[in-house]
Amino acid sequence: MTEQQRLLTRMLVSAVNARQLESDRVSRRLHDEVGQVLSAVGLQMDALKLEHQSRTPAIIEEVNQIQGLLERAMTEVRALSYDLNPAVVERVGLQNALDRLVGRMRGRSAVSIRYLYDSSVRVPIDVANTWYKIAEQALENCVIHASASKIELQVKPAGKNVIMEVRDNGVGFLVEQVRSDSLGIGLMLMDHYAAQVGVQLSILSTPAKGTTVRAVSSGAKQQASPSPGVRSNKARG
């Protein structure tokens, strides 16, 4: 990496960190303020039903419809709060965090995204956070730039190592050429994330034959588990 690229990477990381701080602030406001207001409105609707169910039964159906919309709004606010929280891996575990990430990407694109997670995988929390950031960047690149019809995110053991791969069947590119110019911003960020925790990162791509982003961690023992009280979902294919 040239000095210019190192400077650009530091600037990008600072910008990403600032964005994460802002996301955390918005996440807390959604959870603590907007969520509480919506809950209070729900209680008011319950009280309204109790007050009018005997005198004006016709109003109950309308109240039920409003409560249905309110519940949908609360669900969306909770989901957005979790997605914006940069500590999502600590809160729900790597498996669930990646599942939520894939769900968000599916909602943004018609591309088929397959998600495979081997539940025997154990990684330290710093590696889990790094993998999540790499997966987020890699999936963004696939959805926005690759013109792919299929993407696969897989986490699996490989001997003494554990591997995360993001593969697509898109247009591909010349890796060294992209790394050498400003179009390689995403690759530089992934390189930086991997270097911070000793993850081996490789990016394989061939024009017209797709791209594979592979992150490898060795000797992992500690599981990236969700916070107490949060249960992991089964991996989806």
N, C-alpha and C positions, 0 to 999 in steps of 0.2 A: 504494500500500500504506500503510495506517495505521500509526501507531507501535505499536499493540497487535499488529498483524499482523507487523511487523518483529521485535518482541520474541519472538513465538511462533515465527517462522521461525528466529531464532538459537537458541532452546531446542531446536527440532526438529533442527537441524543438529548441535548438540552431542550430542544423544542418538543420532543416526545415526552420527556419528563414533565415539562410544563403542561402539556396536554393531559397527562395522566393526573396531575394535581387538580386541574380544572374538572376533569371527569369525576374525580373522587368527590369534589365539592358538590357538583350537580347530583351525583348519586345520593349523597347524604340528604340533600334538600328534597329530592323526590321521595325518599324513604321516610324522612322525619316530618316533613311539612305537607307535601302534596298527599302522601299516603294517609296521614292523620286526618286531613280535611275530608278526604273521600270516605274514610271510616266513619267520621262524625255524620256525614250526610246519610250514610247507610243506616245509622242508628235513628236519625230523624225520620227516615222513611218507615222504619219499623214502628216507631211511635205513631206515625200518621195512620198506618194500617190498623193498629189497635184502637185508635180513637174513632175511626170511621167505618170499621167493618160491620158494625150492627146498624148504624144509621144510614150509611151510604155505601152499600155493598158494591155498587157499580164501579166505584173508584178503585177498588182493590186490584182489579186486573190491570189498570193503568199503572198503579204503583208497582206491581210486580214487573211490568215491562221496564219501568225506569230502573228498578233494582237490578234487573238483568244487565242493562247497559252499564250501570255503575260497577257491577262486579267485573265486567269485561275491562272497564277502564282501570280498575284496581289491579287486575292481573297484568295489564300492559305496563303500568307504572312499576310494579314489582320486578317484572322481567327487565325493563329498561334500567332500573336501579342496579340490578345485579350485573348486567352487561357493561355498564359504565364503570363499575367498581374495579380499579386495577388490582385489587386483592382477590379477584374471583377464584383463583386457584386455591388460595388458602381457605376460602369460605366453602367451596363445594367439592374440592379435589380436582386433580388433573383430568380424570376421565369425564366427569360431568362438565367441567369447564370447556373442554374441547367439544363435547357434544353440543353445548349451548352455542359455541362459536360456529360449528357446522350448521346448526339450525338457522343462525342469523345469516350466514352466507347463502343458504338455500332460499331464504326469503328475499334476497336481493337479486337472485339470478335464476334463470331456467336451467342452468348447468346441473347435470346429475353429479351429486357428491356422495361418495361412499365412505363410511366411517367404521373402522375396525380397531378395537382396543382389546388387547390381551390382558385380562384382569390379574395375571400373575406378575405383571411388570411392577417393579419397585424403583422409584427414583427419589432422590432428595428434593426437598421443596424448592431449593434454588434452581436445580435443573428443571423441575416441573414448570416454574415460572418462565424460564428461558425457552423451553419447548413451546409453551403457549404463545409467547411473543413471536417466535419463529413461525409457528403454524399460522398465526394471524396474518403475518406479513406475506407468507407464501400463498395462502388462500386468497388474499386480496389481489396478489399479482395474477394468480390463475383466473380469477373471476373478471378482472378488469382488462388484463393485457393478453392472456394466452389464447383467446378465442377457442377454448376447449369445449368439448361436449361431455367429457367425463373427467372427474377429479376423484382421487382417493387419498384419504388420510388414514395412516395405519401406525399403530404403536405396538411393538412386539419385542420379545426377547430374542437375542441372537448369541448363543453361547454365554459368555460372561458379560456380554454387553446388552444394552437395551437400545432400541432404534425407533425413531419416529421418522416417517417418510410422508411427503406430500408429492403425489405424482399427478400429472395431467397429460392429456393427449393433444395438447394445443400446438401452436405454431413453432414453439421452441426458439432458441436464439444461440448466438455464439457467446459463451460465458465470458471469455477474456475480453472480447470487444465491448460487452456491456459494462464489465467492471472498470474499464478504462475511461468511461465517459459519464456524464451526469445521469444517464438512464439507469446506472447501477446503484442508485440511492437505496433501494430496498435490499439489494445484496449486501451493501456495506453495513446496513443496520443489522441484518442477520449475522454477519461476520462478527460485529461488535458484541451482540448478545451472547453468541457462542463462546467468544474468547473470555468473557467475564467469569464463566464458571467451568471452563475447560471442556466444553462440549466440542466434539469433532464435527464440523459442518462441511458437507460437500454438496455442490450443485452441479448436476449433470444435465446437459441440454443439447439437443441437436435440432437445427432448423427443420421444421415440418414433421418432427418425430416426438415432440413433447419434452417435458422437463421433470426432473426428480430432485427434490430438496431432501437431503438426508441428514439427520442429527443423531449422533451416536454418543452415548454415555457409558462408561465402563465402571465396574465394581460398585454399582448402586445398591444400597441396602435399605435405606429408610424410605418408606412409602409416602408418596404425596397424597395424604388422606384429607378428606373434608374435615371441617371443624366438627367438634362433638355435637351429636344430635342430627347430623346431616347424613343421609344414606346415599350411597352411590347407586346410580342406575346401571342396568346391564348395558353392555356395549351394543351398539346398533350397526347393522350392515347396510 
